[in-house]
Amino acid sequence: MDHHLLDDGWTLTADPATLPDDLPEPLLRTLHDGVPAHVPGTSHTTLLDAGLVPDPYVDDNETRLAWMRHVTWTYARPVRIAPALAGERVDLVLEGVDTVATVRLDDDVLARTANQHRTYRVDLRAHLHHDVRTLSVELGSALAHAEAEARRLGPRPLAYPQPFNMVRKMACSFGWDWGPDLQTAGLWRPVRIERWRVARLASVRPLVTVRPDGTGVVDVVVDVERSG
């Protein structure tokens, strides 16, 4: 199996329609033009590394940065991925997407995500040729998604005001007694291209039980994915 890590060359931009009007003009212009970004990373860490926002852990900066939770962010970078050879599989693997996103290769929609806690794997073979293309991940507001789900499903018990239980995103991102309410968005685990042949282990799940006589039993369930 050949792995190609996509960790550099990314740019983070913000949808102008989702930005507040009272942001300083230089910041608005920079967010429109794009900020160099590293993956893994988030909207907060990228802007913090670029010196565009204050440290959210200092003073009242948590509140001053509340606008970031309403923004639609897009990570994008150019890629050139050679078509698959005979019997070869070419996958895009996103180990962690935070959280509600649309993944595209140019205008081709590859995946839609709404779960920070899982990995996404996309078979790219139908989308590849030798030209340089743009891989992008558009991240919508997890708060907006959660609020829409709350309206659709009706009220549920909550310990905090925001409906963090309506989206598969780490609950502490919405604030906790020990942490700030930042509601990050980003590619929080690595992104890579995998090229492989024949087969791979897609999952391995051990099931452990104990018989009435005290004998331990382990059943291993293995999913094997073939390239052809």
Rosetta blueprint (number, residue, H / E / L):
1 M L
2 D E
3 H E
4 H E
5 L E
6 L L
7 D L
8 D L
9 G L
10 W E
11 T E
12 L E
13 T E
14 A E
15 D L
16 P H
17 A H
18 T H
19 L L
20 P L
21 D L
22 D L
23 L L
24 P L
25 E H
26 P H
27 L H
28 L H
29 R H
30 T H
31 L H
32 H H
33 D H
34 G L
35 V E
36 P E
37 A E
38 H L
39 V L
40 P L
41 G E
42 T E
43 S H
44 H H
45 T H
46 T H
47 L H
48 L H
49 D H
50 A L
51 G L
52 L L
53 V L
54 P L
55 D L
56 P L
57 Y L
58 V L
59 D L
60 D L
61 N H
62 E H
63 T H
64 R H
65 L L
66 A H
67 W H
68 M H
69 R H
70 H H
71 V L
72 T L
73 W E
74 T E
75 Y E
76 A E
77 R E
78 P E
79 V E
80 R L
81 I L
82 A L
83 P L
84 A L
85 L L
86 A L
87 G L
88 E E
89 R E
90 V E
91 D E
92 L E
93 V E
94 L E
95 E L
96 G L
97 V L
98 D E
99 T L
100 V E
101 A E
102 T E
103 V E
104 R E
105 L E
106 D L
107 D L
108 D E
109 V E
110 L E
111 A E
112 R E
113 T E
114 A E
115 N E
116 Q L
117 H L
118 R L
119 T L
120 Y E
121 R E
122 V E
123 D E
124 L L
125 R H
126 A H
127 H H
128 L L
129 H L
130 H L
131 D L
132 V L
133 R E
134 T E
135 L E
136 S E
137 V E
138 E E
139 L E
140 G L
141 S L
142 A H
143 L H
144 A H
145 H H
146 A H
147 E H
148 A H
149 E H
150 A H
151 R H
152 R H
153 L H
154 G L
155 P L
156 R L
157 P L
158 L L
159 A L
160 Y L
161 P L
162 Q L
163 P L
164 F H
165 N H
166 M H
167 V L
168 R E
169 K L
170 M L
171 A H
172 C H
173 S H
174 F E
175 G E
176 W E
177 D L
178 W L
179 G E
180 P E
181 D E
182 L L
183 Q L
184 T L
185 A L
186 G E
187 L E
188 W L
189 R L
190 P L
191 V E
192 R E
193 I E
194 E E
195 R E
196 W E
197 R E
198 V L
199 A E
200 R E
201 L E
202 A E
203 S E
204 V E
205 R E
206 P E
207 L E
208 V E
209 T E
210 V E
211 R L
212 P L
213 D L
214 G L
215 T L
216 G E
217 V E
218 V E
219 D E
220 V E
221 V E
222 V E
223 D E
224 V E
225 E E
226 R E
227 S L
228 G L
